[in-house]
Amino acid sequence: MRSLLFAANWKMNLGPSDARSYLATFLKAYAAQPNRQVWFFPPAVSLEAVAMGLGNRADVLAGVQDVYWEPKGAFTGAISAPLAAQAGAKAALIGHSERRHVFGETDEQTGKKLAAALAAQLHPVLCVGETLEQRDSGQTLAVVKRQLAAALGERAATARVTIAYEPVWAIGTGRNATPRDAATVHAAIRAWLEQHGAAETRILYGGSVNLKNAAELLAEQELDGVLVGGASLDPQAWVELVRTAVA
């Protein structure tokens, strides 16, 4: 049976009290299932509430949405990987498209953040993906490989990471890559990882994933799970999505 990862990125939603209420509903409705993991990435203010609320269940964990690469210092508003770990994070989103394209994060900065997450014993979920302009000009694979190389470099063979392919043009737009489109890019990512000694790395798909398309996407064997934004904000709907039947 395939091992699938369902990652919920709450973005700038659900404060601590909302998070506790959400988890009360989710955990009551969702029992652990074989070969399925559920990771939550709440906003930083809710990280500790989520980490504590999940308790000791082995199939769920809390992660942080972003980290700064310095471990501490005069960086007002930033969160270091050690601080996130102290608050209960076990994983970290690195290089999410909104960090790259809204906040101007560079490939170099993404690499520094990934290294910082690893140093703090956090499991990085490295996000890669192309814009619509890059897609239309046939640059998808070149962009994705560049992002992989910049963030992982020589660490690819030894770093314990997960990759999330999220085409920028499909984030929050209601558009998403077809299952075949996603599988094609995932296969290219897999080939790059194999060339760099990291064939067993999990690869998720993110980009307007919802209850209507989750089963079709996950039917593609190249996909090891999904990174979900808006469709993860309602606990009952998230339970249904995580229970998605896969052939």
Secondary structure, 3 states (H helix, E strand, C coil): CCCEEEEEECCCCCCHHHHHHHHHHHHHHCCCCCCEEEEEECCHHHHHHHHHHHCCCCCEEEEECCCECCCCCCCCCCCEHHHHHHCCCCEEEECCHHHHHCCCCCHHHHHHHHHHHHHCCCEEEEEECCCHHHHHCCCHHHHHHHHHHHHHHHHCCCCCCEEEECCHHHCCCCCCCCHHHHHHHHHHHHHHHHHCCCCCCEEEEECCCCCCCHHHHHCCCCCCEEEECHHHCCHHHHHHHHCCCCC
